[in-house]
Amino acid sequence: MQQIISHSEDETREIGKKIAQQLNKGDILCLKGDLGAGKTLLSKSIAHAFGVKEPVTSPTFTIVHEYEGRFPLYHFDVYRIHDIDEMYEIGIEEYLYGDGVCLIEWADKIQEILPEESIWIELSRGEGDNDRILNIRGELIMNN
């Protein structure tokens, strides 16, 4: 596991850019953390670094937004999922095993259906107001 500490939103955006550069078709990036931990900021940063031109918003009510960039980016927010069957109803398997990258906020809510090789990033608040701690587990190599 790697740990990175960001001291500002700009640093978090840079981390998102570095993560995006390493993602390939078929990768599944799982974000975990409390409200306000920085999941959406990191997601937006990754999407923009992927070449997504349109505004990136958290798909809280629609569950998934599809974006075109370097290759398809499927941005999920599963905060409101109450039953894992809801994920099958929206065709989660087509996304997980498709030609794009899945970026899943609140992924711990559906962990049981995610592949073992998924990349996990747990975000938490640090000591300062803008500090964020990112614990990364998976196939990402982050140099501070």
Order of alpha helices (4+ residues) and beta strands (2+ residues): beta-alpha-beta-alpha-beta-beta-alpha-alpha-beta-beta-beta
